[in-house]
Amino acid sequence: MKKVVKFGGSSLASAEQFKKVGEIIKADPDRVYVVPSAPGKRNSKDTKVTDMLYKTYALAEAKKDFSKQLADIKARYDEIIKGLNLKLDLSDEFKTIEKNFKALAGNDYAASRGEYLNGIIMANFLGYEFIDSATVVVFDKNGEFDGEKTNKLMAKKLEKTPKAVIPGFYGAYPDGSIKTFSRGGSDITGSIVSRAIKADVYENWTDVSGFLVADPRIIDKPPHIETITYTELRELAYMGASVLHEDAIFPVRKEGIPINIRNTNKPEDPGTWIVESTAKKSKYVITGIAGKKGFCCVNILKDQMNSEIGFVRKVLQAFEDQEISIEHVPSGIDTMTVFVQEDEFIEKEQSVVSEIHRLAHPDMLEIESDLALIAVVGRGMKSTRGTAGRIFSALAHASVNVRMIDQGSSELNIIIGVDARDFEKAIRSIYDIFVTTQF
């Protein structure tokens, strides 16, 4: 059995945390491939190393002195090295970083050094081989991740390497320059490594014991989710459940490899299992609730819209031309509504309105803002009658006005649009009826 273990920044923020990680790895001889993030916050007032690198590089770009800031970053790593009693000196690495910052190697290069340096420390600490991700994670010249080429390259390299540390978050363009994934991308690297070695399980270690049924900032002590499918996770992650990077699903999904979310500070907790499919029934009808604020909608009215061929395409063309992604498009006989993210739309709203009028000639158009979307997700919903009815009953009882309803064809999720001011109240009412009272 082979396991890939990825550790988040909070798990590697200090020497003490490194020691916990070392104990976890040594407790299971199958944990042979390790993917580390950059050091995170040691306390609530601390700064993540990645953020320190971004700020330092910004000074370099502005042609300002950044020596103190770079020295502060080196001090963070030296503190970890000293705490682990390692005979390791990163001075030469920092000289290279300083040189490349002065040469303006790019934001991606700067950000990636956090994982790169932590990988060197982790490999030294464990006695594993260090593999620079820039040599095995491939992006094409347009910055798109090349999954198939990476898989072949990674598999070939790891076939000859029984134990290795591969830093998360970054890879390289064909010319060797550094390219990063989006923030949280170390999760993706762990998934890539898991696929390459056809791992039996991908363990993703963080500072929580898996996914929760609802946001603990809204619901007091919600239960954790024992098992969730890839599809359910995608729905919840898109709506803000951010324990795992949503794109980390794709590489392991190709091989049917399960992901186990674990807590570095509570290694005895079983965490959450993320699987392709399962016969296990969730404890509740729903698996989870998640949502986000910051949406707006464009309401469009045109008489006999349903009989006009191409009307919807013309409307959506206006959004595509302005490079605005669409969230949901509920419609009626003479009306349709387009939901979009407000911060993406607001600067281009009048251009979109003008183009809709030019292309589709609506009778009326209205924009509404300050909306929120809530996803109620669960594989148990498909086999349970009256789920939607119970949701609407709960919302009505809480005096929440429903602005939009959209149910996927898989019957796995129901998306509800509400006023932003009703967001927390709506989530509490749905949680109460499905989890607290299980009515």
Disulfide bonds with the S-S distance in Angstrom:
none
